Amino acid sequence: MTRHRLLGVLAMLLLASSQGAANPSGVGAGTFDAQCGGACHGDADMNRSSPATVTVEAPEVAYDALLTSVSVTVSNIQTTTNGLLGVFLLSDLSGAEDTPADDGWTVISNSEGGVENYVEAQIAPGQTNHTVSWTLRAPAVGTYNLHAAIHHGTQDGSEAPFFGATASPATVSVVEVPENLPRLSATFTPPTQITVGQDTEVNLQTEFVDVVAVDWRTVGGEAQTASVRQLEDGSWAFTLPASVQPVVIEWRAHLEGEGPPQTTPWFQINSDDASWSVDEPTAYVQSLAMLVAATSLFVGLQHRRSQSSLKAYEADLNEIGGED
């Protein structure tokens, strides 16, 4: 019974050390609410206020179920020696159920190459400003607020981490779509991941559009024009050239038709090598299973060794008794 209790204590300590510690190397991009600004680094009540300024920029008007762009700019950055800065896009700052999805927004892509509301940016030494942009599909007609928050560690990795948030949100009025507005189809979802070394064909579905032009660029690079061909009514295609190394590629479409011309937000595609990912809960369970198996094997060997020693001792006694 004592061995079983010891095994249980060891397993709990193993899991607690992985789950409860701070994460100076980051937690990776994901869908997180504002509470993670504290929970990812321990107790949220122990955070200190970040000296950085956080602002959200968004259009005053967006169209129901269509795509729009939102950006978060962090100024006066003072982050850790490893340069990690966590940035959240949020629907409020309550700390629970405050992701954009909780208000009906859908994250299509972000400028860090993912589809999450939380990203971790690598800040270069001496860099004091950084902007992350998101492409969102608007919720139903109504008025919505969008907030942002950040978290980062200390220079030497000690003491409580820093947390900061917007002083005021960006307010967006979502309205019904004008009947003849040239637009991407409400069912269109742009690709977000491509593989290095491969050309990528993007198919567009549109409504009330007669002419399409497309610009593309790498982040921070010059915009170039892609050749667009019409496949059929309301369907178009263009090709993005293969990249030679991992990079974020952006593109946007200019749409013309009977209604006023429209330009889409910049869409981001992460060009990366083929990779594999780790399911953390599964990894924890597998680690625990390996611990249990190793401990059971050790206990079993000790038990067999004890039995062998006992049999040898009994044999010696029998031999001595026979001599007498």
LOKEMI-636001 format. One line per field, with one value per residue: residue in three letters; z, y, x of N, C-alpha, C in turn. Coordinates in steps of 0.001 Angstrom, whole numbers, always signed. Atoms other than C-alpha are relative to their C-alpha. Example, Ala and Ser with C-alpha at 12.3 -4.5 7.8 and 13.67 -1.06 7.14 Angstrom:
BEGIN
code = [ALA/SER]
n_up = [+0/-60]
n_north = [-1190/-1190]
n_east = [+890/-820]
ca_up = [+7800/+7140]
ca_north = [-4500/-1060]
ca_east = [+12300/+13670]
c_up = [+0/+730]
c_north = [+1200/+1090]
c_east = [+900/-770]
This chain:
BEGIN
code = [MET/THR/ARG/HIS/ARG/LEU/LEU/GLY/VAL/LEU/ALA/MET/LEU/LEU/LEU/ALA/SER/SER/GLN/GLY/ALA/ALA/ASN/PRO/SER/GLY/VAL/GLY/ALA/GLY/THR/PHE/ASP/ALA/GLN/CYS/GLY/GLY/ALA/CYS/HIS/GLY/ASP/ALA/ASP/MET/ASN/ARG/SER/SER/PRO/ALA/THR/VAL/THR/VAL/GLU/ALA/PRO/GLU/VAL/ALA/TYR/ASP/ALA/LEU/LEU/THR/SER/VAL/SER/VAL/THR/VAL/SER/ASN/ILE/GLN/THR/THR/THR/ASN/GLY/LEU/LEU/GLY/VAL/PHE/LEU/LEU/SER/ASP/LEU/SER/GLY/ALA/GLU/ASP/THR/PRO/ALA/ASP/ASP/GLY/TRP/THR/VAL/ILE/SER/ASN/SER/GLU/GLY/GLY/VAL/GLU/ASN/TYR/VAL/GLU/ALA/GLN/ILE/ALA/PRO/GLY/GLN/THR/ASN/HIS/THR/VAL/SER/TRP/THR/LEU/ARG/ALA/PRO/ALA/VAL/GLY/THR/TYR/ASN/LEU/HIS/ALA/ALA/ILE/HIS/HIS/GLY/THR/GLN/ASP/GLY/SER/GLU/ALA/PRO/PHE/PHE/GLY/ALA/THR/ALA/SER/PRO/ALA/THR/VAL/SER/VAL/VAL/GLU/VAL/PRO/GLU/ASN/LEU/PRO/ARG/LEU/SER/ALA/THR/PHE/THR/PRO/PRO/THR/GLN/ILE/THR/VAL/GLY/GLN/ASP/THR/GLU/VAL/ASN/LEU/GLN/THR/GLU/PHE/VAL/ASP/VAL/VAL/ALA/VAL/ASP/TRP/ARG/THR/VAL/GLY/GLY/GLU/ALA/GLN/THR/ALA/SER/VAL/ARG/GLN/LEU/GLU/ASP/GLY/SER/TRP/ALA/PHE/THR/LEU/PRO/ALA/SER/VAL/GLN/PRO/VAL/VAL/ILE/GLU/TRP/ARG/ALA/HIS/LEU/GLU/GLY/GLU/GLY/PRO/PRO/GLN/THR/THR/PRO/TRP/PHE/GLN/ILE/ASN/SER/ASP/ASP/ALA/SER/TRP/SER/VAL/ASP/GLU/PRO/THR/ALA/TYR/VAL/GLN/SER/LEU/ALA/MET/LEU/VAL/ALA/ALA/THR/SER/LEU/PHE/VAL/GLY/LEU/GLN/HIS/ARG/ARG/SER/GLN/SER/SER/LEU/LYS/ALA/TYR/GLU/ALA/ASP/LEU/ASN/GLU/ILE/GLY/GLY/GLU/ASP]
n_up = [+0/-73/+1329/+859/-386/+468/+1444/+262/-324/+1040/+1226/-164/+34/+1377/+749/-551/+417/+1402/+223/-857/+37/+990/+1317/+557/+1423/+679/+43/+1385/+418/-370/-275/-1440/-501/-650/-1234/+294/-227/-1283/-252/+729/-745/-1420/-557/+684/-962/-293/+1122/-102/+1170/+1021/+394/+1415/+391/+913/+701/+1034/+1134/+739/+741/-747/+561/+668/+561/-562/+552/+913/-628/-323/-583/-1286/-384/-1368/-38/-1337/-6/-1206/-399/-849/-180/-575/+817/+1143/+951/+224/-395/+274/+369/+74/+507/-910/+106/-1196/-904/-1190/-429/+326/+1162/+607/+1291/+1047/+333/-978/+450/+1332/+1025/+395/+398/+1256/+34/-643/+675/-486/+753/-600/-3/-1417/-521/-776/+707/-667/+961/-367/+77/+177/-949/+364/+611/-1015/+497/+797/+370/+456/+618/+131/+923/-708/+616/-920/-557/+437/-90/-1373/-371/-729/-448/+98/-900/+164/-1215/+212/-1177/+250/-1220/-407/+702/-473/-179/-1391/-511/+667/+1377/+284/+764/+423/+806/+597/-875/+551/+1121/+1307/+154/+1384/+307/+1066/+694/+1079/+1236/+1113/+938/+1170/-390/+429/-1229/-48/-490/-1453/-275/+355/-1076/+623/-590/-986/-71/+1208/-219/+676/+1238/+840/+443/-646/+718/-876/+695/-607/+325/-145/+328/+609/+407/+1419/+208/-1194/+60/-1250/-395/-1012/-499/-1257/-1035/+73/+1361/+1002/+553/+1398/+566/+433/+1168/-408/+1098/-396/+244/+383/-619/-1457/-433/+537/-543/+225/-547/-775/+302/-1098/-804/-182/-1428/-742/+22/+49/+1245/-96/+1259/-88/+1277/+366/+616/+693/+515/+145/-1174/-220/-73/-1338/-158/-1170/-891/+322/-562/-275/+191/-590/+800/-964/+302/-552/-1377/-840/-1228/-1196/-805/-1351/-949/+320/-420/-1455/-320/+380/-964/-1232/+242/-18/-1392/-678/+514/-504/-1436/-160/+355/-1089/-1159/+338/-84/-1414/-605/+438/-649/-1406/-34/+302/-1188/-1028/+360/-223/-1446/-448/+466/-885/-1273/+195/+169/-1315/-794/+459/-506/-1430]
n_north = [-1205/-1153/-205/-604/-1408/-700/-128/-1051/-1309/-313/-353/-1333/-982/-114/-794/-1351/-779/-373/-791/-1159/-921/-1059/+421/-1038/+254/-168/+1115/+197/-610/+761/-737/-228/-1210/-927/+575/+627/-1008/+307/+1425/+608/-265/+192/-644/-1260/-1105/-374/-731/-1422/-747/-210/-1403/-153/-522/+926/-630/+793/-752/+777/-873/-359/+753/+1269/+589/+1269/+1249/-232/-57/-1303/+92/-660/+70/-359/-554/-93/-1005/-44/+1395/+373/+1423/+817/+177/+857/-796/+469/-877/+604/-1002/+534/-760/+411/-682/-842/+286/+616/+1104/+1282/-77/-1315/+70/-533/+984/-92/-1066/+315/-195/+1180/-328/+657/+83/-1104/-309/+885/+1246/+967/-286/-109/-1376/-282/+320/-387/-645/-79/-1405/-152/-933/-1400/-257/-518/+53/+1181/+54/+1270/-220/+1156/-47/+566/-13/-767/+676/-522/-1455/-507/-790/+866/-542/+876/-387/+749/+116/+581/+416/+289/+215/-1004/+110/+1127/+1161/+154/-798/+154/-477/-1225/+105/-1305/+76/-1251/-926/-80/+939/-464/+313/+318/+189/+979/-338/+907/-190/-553/+1066/+145/-256/+1027/+594/+1428/+783/+211/+1344/+85/-10/+20/+949/-610/+750/+613/+654/-604/+640/+367/-1043/+152/-589/-453/-162/-992/-12/-1389/-365/-1323/-422/+157/-75/+274/-176/+504/-352/+868/-453/+552/-1020/-1004/-93/-778/+672/+410/+333/+1388/+179/+584/+520/+336/+1395/-43/-1143/-32/+835/-500/+688/-569/+853/-590/+757/+769/-665/+853/+161/-356/-1430/-330/-672/-698/-362/-645/-58/-1191/+513/-999/+473/-1051/-855/-664/+938/+390/+657/+882/-112/+864/+1348/+550/+1431/+400/+956/+666/+1382/+1017/+256/+766/-703/+831/-181/-51/+919/+1377/+178/+152/+1327/+981/-94/+645/+1440/+488/-15/+1132/+1240/+118/+275/+1371/+904/-58/+707/+1412/+546/+73/+1100/+1256/+113/+366/+1403/+825/-18/+797/+1409/+369/+71/+1220/+1134/+70/+557/+1434/+686/+75/+962/+1339/+374/+330]
n_east = [+838/-898/-582/+1024/+140/-1196/+143/+990/-588/-977/+725/+592/-1082/-448/+975/+91/-1165/+163/+1194/+160/-1111/+47/-437/-867/-200/+1274/+941/+403/+1258/+1181/+1229/-50/+640/-924/-522/-1288/-1020/-599/-80/-1111/-1228/+249/+1180/+286/-23/-1373/-570/-275/+467/-1021/-142/+336/+1314/+665/+1124/+681/+532/+995/+926/+1201/+1130/-287/+1211/+439/-539/-1112/-1311/-554/-1338/-200/-1411/-381/-1352/-594/-1065/-835/-197/-1127/+273/-1065/-1199/+297/+772/+1370/+1103/+1297/+1003/+1360/+1147/+1070/+1289/+47/-1112/+577/-855/+626/+888/-189/-669/+878/+1038/+1081/+888/+484/-1016/-767/-1372/-361/-1460/-708/-1262/-1056/+106/+916/+1438/+349/+127/-1216/-1234/-1245/-886/-1410/-393/-1449/-620/+155/+1308/+917/+1373/+337/+1410/+561/+1309/+888/+1130/+1150/+1331/+847/+1188/+1297/+184/-40/-1173/-919/-1284/-1157/-1082/-1248/-819/-1324/-765/-1407/-760/-980/-1273/-808/+855/+408/+1113/+1293/+22/+736/+1241/+508/+1216/+450/+719/+1355/+125/+460/+1424/+330/+1421/+203/+1250/+373/-749/+787/+359/-872/-1382/-958/-529/-276/+1123/+5/-510/-1420/-987/-1327/-959/-902/-1243/-518/-1281/-1149/-417/+1137/+926/+1309/+1135/+1077/+1280/+884/+1425/+446/+1381/+153/-1338/-303/-1441/-797/-1449/-577/-1355/-576/-1295/-465/+145/-1042/-526/+747/+1176/-80/+1303/+180/+862/+1283/+812/+1372/+324/+1405/+654/-156/-1118/-1258/-1169/-1326/-1057/-1088/-1219/-597/-1023/-1167/-206/+1216/+285/+1419/+382/+1277/+626/+1308/+702/+772/+1227/+813/+1274/+1018/-58/-1288/-1132/-424/-1293/+39/-1161/-1136/+88/-1316/-237/-1281/-758/-872/-367/+893/-427/+913/+342/+154/+1200/-559/+664/-384/-1390/+11/+531/-1004/-1098/+455/+55/-1378/-435/+644/-586/-1371/+63/+502/-1090/-988/+565/+44/-1367/-369/+755/-608/-1306/+250/+407/-1180/-866/+656/-139/-1414/-184/+661/-816/-1166/+442/+276/-1270/-607/+779/-326/-1327/+125]
ca_up = [+0/+831/-2608/-4328/-2336/-3171/-6844/-6737/-5045/-7600/-10490/-9068/-8531/-12099/-13537/-11183/-12129/-15812/-15464/-12682/-13466/-15335/-19023/-19773/-23196/-24008/-24367/-28128/-30119/-29088/-28304/-24824/-22752/-20812/-17646/-19400/-19088/-15522/-15491/-18127/-15752/-12450/-10264/-12175/-8984/-8812/-12159/-12411/-14797/-18043/-19005/-22638/-24357/-26149/-28811/-31133/-34601/-36397/-38997/-37594/-39892/-40960/-42967/-41539/-42207/-44388/-43697/-42041/-40610/-37036/-35731/-32278/-31778/-28716/-27997/-25443/-25386/-22557/-22773/-21684/-22923/-25131/-26729/-26332/-26220/-25913/-27604/-27169/-29255/-26994/-26927/-23353/-20364/-17965/-17878/-18962/-22190/-23709/-26925/-30195/-30855/-27660/-29315/-32654/-34512/-36468/-36669/-40260/-40004/-38231/-39290/-37236/-39564/-37509/-36855/-33087/-31023/-28974/-30602/-29372/-31242/-31217/-30457/-31704/-29333/-29312/-30947/-29071/-31278/-32767/-34624/-35046/-37429/-37600/-40386/-38882/-40196/-38708/-36427/-36762/-37078/-33911/-32085/-30728/-28757/-29382/-26732/-26591/-23875/-23585/-21196/-20959/-18435/-16703/-18049/-15853/-15743/-12026/-10031/-11242/-14969/-16568/-17922/-19920/-21733/-23841/-22010/-24306/-26916/-30621/-31370/-34571/-35958/-37991/-40616/-43284/-46626/-49443/-52109/-55013/-53052/-54827/-52268/-51506/-50910/-47272/-47599/-48786/-46346/-47413/-46949/-44014/-44443/-47445/-47820/-48683/-52275/-53691/-55844/-54309/-56279/-54463/-55608/-54913/-54734/-55227/-55502/-57712/-59044/-62684/-62313/-59809/-59291/-56648/-54898/-52876/-50805/-48102/-44758/-45037/-48785/-51940/-53255/-56553/-58897/-59412/-62636/-62071/-64329/-64236/-63919/-64173/-63036/-59464/-59390/-59905/-59361/-58994/-58090/-55357/-56227/-54150/-51292/-50705/-46906/-44172/-44441/-44035/-47380/-47581/-50379/-51008/-53767/-55488/-56482/-59057/-60070/-60273/-56725/-55241/-55634/-52604/-51430/-49078/-45993/-46353/-45864/-44338/-45405/-43409/-45715/-43658/-43858/-43380/-39652/-36929/-33763/-30213/-28384/-24879/-22872/-24735/-24038/-20301/-20236/-22117/-19742/-16753/-18343/-18887/-15256/-14018/-16293/-15224/-11533/-11888/-13618/-10860/-8117/-9955/-10284/-6606/-5692/-7786/-6351/-2833/-3617/-5145/-2078/+208/-1713/-1626/+2131/+2648/+533/+2671/+5826/+4428/+3465/+6922/+8509/+6332/+7420/+11064]
ca_north = [+0/+2344/+1784/+2662/+5879/+6835/+6191/+8430/+11262/+11068/+11176/+14236/+16038/+15284/+16715/+19686/+20728/+20801/+22398/+24943/+26556/+29788/+29620/+31844/+30188/+30951/+28763/+29095/+30581/+29566/+30605/+32144/+34583/+37485/+35405/+33658/+36955/+35832/+32119/+31367/+32789/+31697/+33522/+36358/+38429/+38527/+40312/+43746/+46479/+46595/+49998/+49342/+51060/+48838/+50186/+48552/+49904/+48712/+50090/+51935/+49936/+46287/+44202/+41276/+37955/+39640/+39990/+42931/+43733/+44667/+45508/+45759/+47994/+47702/+50720/+51286/+47572/+46362/+42598/+39746/+38840/+36135/+38804/+37026/+39203/+37671/+39614/+38943/+40176/+40127/+40973/+42336/+42213/+40178/+37334/+34630/+33977/+37109/+35814/+37353/+34107/+34644/+37757/+36084/+37056/+34410/+34655/+33885/+34654/+36793/+38378/+35890/+33129/+31510/+31546/+32233/+35276/+34956/+35080/+35296/+37739/+37705/+41254/+42221/+43972/+47709/+47306/+49367/+48952/+45943/+45495/+42318/+42297/+39923/+39208/+38576/+37556/+39955/+38742/+39577/+43147/+45138/+47182/+45461/+46340/+44881/+45020/+43834/+42713/+41708/+39767/+39346/+38428/+40358/+40961/+38319/+35966/+36524/+38031/+38462/+38873/+41982/+42366/+45274/+46061/+48703/+51809/+51942/+49512/+49941/+50069/+48484/+48823/+45756/+46585/+44679/+44225/+46506/+44397/+45144/+45553/+43772/+41270/+37923/+35223/+34765/+31128/+31975/+31146/+32063/+29489/+30117/+27466/+26513/+24483/+25951/+25236/+24807/+27196/+27844/+28379/+30397/+30165/+33111/+32990/+36391/+38068/+41047/+41200/+41773/+42451/+41132/+42305/+40819/+42214/+40049/+40638/+39180/+40983/+44229/+43723/+45516/+44687/+42780/+41969/+38432/+37228/+36515/+34324/+33812/+30185/+30793/+33340/+34318/+32117/+33314/+31949/+33237/+31683/+32668/+31736/+29218/+30581/+29279/+29599/+29929/+33331/+35025/+36013/+38578/+39189/+41297/+41563/+44643/+43987/+45936/+45574/+47496/+48816/+50856/+49175/+47315/+46234/+43288/+43248/+41801/+38037/+36208/+32800/+31099/+29426/+26797/+23464/+20349/+19666/+17588/+18807/+17496/+17020/+18164/+16343/+13120/+13656/+14090/+10890/+8979/+10284/+9183/+5764/+5402/+6395/+3799/+1111/+1870/+1887/-1363/-2994/-1817/-3073/-6376/-6891/-6073/-8562/-11308/-10554/-10770/-14114/-15459/-14360/-15990/-19290/-19269/-18649/-21500/-23798/-22933/-23686/-27027/-27896/-27051/-29044/-32064/-31999/-31993]
ca_east = [+0/+2866/+4405/+1123/+801/+4382/+3704/+634/+2514/+5325/+2836/+1053/+4361/+5397/+2191/+2136/+5660/+4664/+1239/+1702/+5037/+5541/+6349/+9353/+9625/+5974/+2924/+2497/-357/-3852/-7411/-7162/-9201/-7703/-7287/-4394/-2557/-2037/-2712/-84/+2496/+1022/-1479/-3183/-3354/+443/+921/+2473/+1289/+3234/+4683/+3703/+758/-1765/-4170/-6704/-7492/-10623/-13055/-16041/-18348/-18209/-20663/-22599/-20759/-18117/-14400/-12693/-9262/-8303/-4826/-3248/-205/+2028/+4251/+7035/+7814/+10040/+10161/+12408/+15858/+14332/+12098/+8740/+5618/+2146/-688/-4430/-7385/-10465/-14158/-13882/-11546/-13673/-11146/-13603/-15485/-13970/-12384/-13660/-15543/-17534/-18991/-19621/-16427/-14533/-10742/-9728/-6011/-3425/-162/+1862/+702/-2076/-5818/-5778/-6741/-3507/-80/+3495/+5728/+9519/+10692/+14154/+16606/+15897/+12465/+9877/+6779/+5040/+1739/-282/-3252/-6202/-8674/-12108/-15501/-18034/-20849/-24550/-25811/-25089/-22459/-19371/-16238/-12798/-10073/-6478/-4071/-424/+1786/+5540/+8197/+10949/+14423/+16043/+13052/+12457/+9595/+6017/+5271/+3767/+231/-1220/-4471/-6178/-7378/-10413/-11782/-12374/-16101/-17412/-20943/-21884/-24546/-26419/-24687/-25960/-27634/-25258/-22009/-19106/-17856/-16353/-18917/-19935/-18827/-15300/-12503/-8962/-6189/-3867/-1156/+979/+4168/+7555/+8612/+5089/+3046/-371/-3566/-6219/-9841/-12147/-15928/-17567/-20950/-21861/-18290/-17283/-13541/-10961/-7374/-5032/-1942/+447/+3583/+5757/+5450/+7369/+7994/+6818/+3341/+3202/+335/-933/-2517/-6231/-8362/-12114/-13179/-16913/-19470/-18562/-15444/-11853/-8351/-4799/-1456/+987/+4593/+6512/+8613/+12133/+11959/+9295/+7614/+4224/+2658/-149/-2646/-5733/-8347/-9804/-13408/-15429/-19050/-22297/-21973/-19102/-15652/-14336/-10874/-10574/-8326/-4833/-5088/-2135/-816/+1920/+4433/+6228/+8000/+5922/+5961/+4410/+2735/+2450/-833/+210/-2527/-1690/+2001/+1283/-781/+1909/+4597/+2525/+1982/+5735/+6359/+3854/+5328/+8908/+7956/+5997/+8961/+11312/+8980/+8555/+12304/+12793/+10070/+11644/+15054/+13637/+11994/+15223/+17188/+14617/+14748/+18548/+18454/+15973/+18167/+21179/+19214/+18047/+21590/+22874/+20055/+20893/+24496/+23432]
c_up = [+0/-1366/-935/+333/-500/-1503/-361/+260/-1073/-1286/+87/-43/-1421/-816/+497/-454/-1437/-194/+756/-90/-1013/-1305/-623/-1482/-782/+55/-1420/-299/+389/+169/+1510/+363/+789/+1281/-237/+115/+1357/+162/-730/+716/+1504/+422/-646/+945/+291/-1132/+355/-1281/-970/-331/-1455/-181/-1060/-633/-1059/-1083/-795/-774/+846/-448/-653/-473/+571/-800/-1017/+783/+225/+706/+1273/+362/+1438/-39/+1447/-93/+1339/+558/+860/+374/+511/-937/-1183/-984/-219/+545/-394/-229/-175/-742/+719/-263/+1237/+905/+1292/+524/-276/-1133/-674/-1258/-1052/-356/+973/-339/-1423/-1132/-329/-442/-1243/-97/+830/-622/+525/-632/+586/-82/+1435/+421/+863/-794/+856/-1053/+541/-234/-68/+1044/-489/-650/+1079/-433/-807/-255/-476/-591/-120/-1107/+656/-907/+1013/+500/-558/+204/+1464/+222/+930/+405/-178/+867/-365/+1325/-374/+1309/-430/+1337/+321/-735/+426/+270/+1420/+309/-848/-1422/-126/-829/-347/-890/-556/+1026/-450/-1226/-1323/-149/-1485/-125/-1179/-606/-1077/-1281/-1059/-1094/-1103/+322/-535/+1224/-216/+553/+1503/+368/-286/+1248/-620/+643/+951/+80/-1375/+310/-815/-1259/-925/-402/+613/-820/+982/-843/+776/-443/+318/-318/-524/-426/-1481/-273/+1330/-306/+1368/+165/+1002/+390/+1155/+1023/-52/-1395/-901/-538/-1479/-459/-451/-1207/+418/-1236/+522/-391/-503/+691/+1530/+518/-727/+641/-312/+717/+750/-248/+1230/+736/+229/+1476/+729/+69/+37/-1271/+195/-1405/+266/-1410/-157/-833/-620/-545/-131/+1174/+159/+135/+1446/-55/+1275/+961/-570/+696/+162/-237/+546/-872/+899/-487/+567/+1380/+706/+1288/+1139/+711/+1460/+989/-245/+463/+1513/+397/-339/+972/+1309/-160/+25/+1417/+759/-446/+550/+1482/+266/-310/+1115/+1213/-251/+98/+1453/+691/-381/+669/+1459/+108/-255/+1208/+1100/-281/+223/+1485/+551/-416/+874/+1342/-83/-93/+1351/+873/-406/+503/+1464/+171]
c_north = [+1252/+300/+678/+1471/+823/+232/+1123/+1385/+423/+428/+1395/+1085/+212/+870/+1424/+847/+437/+980/+1307/+1021/+1097/-511/+1069/-184/+100/-1244/-312/+645/-886/+900/+126/+1246/+828/-559/-650/+1010/-149/-1483/-669/+214/-143/+691/+1361/+1189/+492/+786/+1447/+682/+233/+1484/+243/+573/-926/+698/-945/+942/-912/+960/+316/-812/-1273/-585/-1393/-1184/+204/+225/+1429/-193/+824/-129/+457/+481/+141/+957/-23/-1401/-143/-1462/-732/-122/-921/+663/-428/+991/-674/+1069/-681/+975/-538/+757/+844/-413/-661/-1134/-1368/+210/+1371/-59/+635/-962/+55/+1115/-220/+224/-1337/+443/-810/-175/+1126/+149/-797/-1389/-1044/+446/+170/+1458/+391/-445/+412/+526/+28/+1434/+111/+961/+1441/+343/+427/-22/-1273/-11/-1399/+296/-1320/+270/-751/-34/+612/-827/+608/+1511/+429/+833/-827/+762/-1052/+569/-776/-20/-613/-610/-318/-130/+1155/-234/-1229/-1256/-225/+882/-192/+533/+1287/-296/+1411/-170/+1374/+862/+154/-903/+720/-455/-158/-185/-954/+246/-1039/+348/+624/-1051/-201/+257/-1099/-581/-1451/-717/-215/-1376/-124/+89/-80/-1040/+729/-704/-546/-557/+685/-798/-382/+1245/-271/+701/+322/+215/+961/-237/+1398/+147/+1433/+590/-290/-51/-244/+268/-391/+517/-1036/+537/-896/+1126/+954/+204/+852/-820/-311/-444/-1450/-38/-745/-483/-379/-1438/-152/+1187/-81/-829/+435/-752/+798/-874/+829/-824/-701/+848/-973/-240/+371/+1511/+181/+812/+640/+269/+679/+84/+1333/-475/+1134/-649/+1158/+972/+643/-1023/-255/-612/-819/+341/-815/-1336/-561/-1512/-316/-1065/-648/-1393/-930/-379/-875/+775/-995/+355/-66/-908/-1455/-283/-194/-1400/-1072/+3/-684/-1513/-605/-37/-1198/-1310/-216/-354/-1426/-1016/-57/-781/-1500/-665/-142/-1163/-1344/-223/-421/-1463/-927/-76/-873/-1500/-480/-167/-1279/-1228/-171/-604/-1499/-809/-153/-1030/-1435/-473/-398/-1379]
c_east = [+870/+604/-996/-183/+1184/-65/-973/+546/+991/-681/-589/+1065/+506/-936/-53/+1171/-115/-1135/+4/+1096/-231/+582/+876/+263/-1296/-861/-434/-1333/-1181/-1209/-130/-791/+1006/+586/+1349/+1128/+638/+239/+1150/+1313/-208/-1276/-213/+80/+1411/+656/+289/-455/+1149/+99/-382/-1401/-589/-1200/-554/-506/-929/-890/-1227/-1199/+522/-1327/-248/+554/+1118/+1292/+464/+1338/+80/+1475/+191/+1449/+450/+1182/+730/+222/+1253/-208/+1235/+1196/-252/-957/-1432/-1023/-1306/-1053/-1355/-905/-1217/-1293/-293/+1148/-481/+865/-582/-987/+96/+872/-911/-1130/-1167/-988/-486/+985/+668/+1383/+352/+1509/+583/+1382/+1182/-115/-916/-1444/-499/-130/+1196/+1214/+1186/+966/+1421/+465/+1516/+567/-117/-1328/-985/-1458/-205/-1510/-362/-1375/-754/-1016/-1146/-1223/-961/-1183/-1288/-68/-58/+1243/+881/+1258/+1089/+1124/+1261/+742/+1341/+499/+1426/+714/+930/+1313/+792/-832/-474/-1199/-1263/+58/-823/-1247/-470/-1222/-345/-723/-1439/-79/-237/-1445/-334/-1516/-114/-1379/-286/+750/-907/-190/+1028/+1476/+917/+701/+389/-1218/+119/+539/+1497/+868/+1383/+895/+930/+1344/+365/+1384/+1089/+340/-1134/-787/-1370/-1070/-1107/-1249/-885/-1432/-529/-1480/-12/+1354/+208/+1501/+708/+1475/+569/+1428/+501/+1378/+423/-84/+1186/+567/-875/-1167/+213/-1386/-29/-927/-1267/-750/-1382/-289/-1422/-625/+119/+1140/+1267/+1153/+1260/+1020/+1027/+1257/+552/+1035/+1144/+316/-1294/-192/-1518/-263/-1369/-543/-1343/-593/-732/-1186/-804/-1262/-958/+22/+1373/+1130/+404/+1396/-34/+1134/+1160/-216/+1399/+15/+1380/+640/+1034/+342/-1060/+504/-1017/-229/-206/-1289/+435/-724/+379/+1421/+93/-471/+1030/+1189/-365/-34/+1405/+546/-557/+641/+1406/+14/-464/+1092/+1039/-488/-30/+1360/+448/-694/+609/+1347/-153/-382/+1191/+921/-580/+152/+1444/+286/-611/+813/+1239/-364/-240/+1281/+716/-717/+293/+1341/-46/-632]
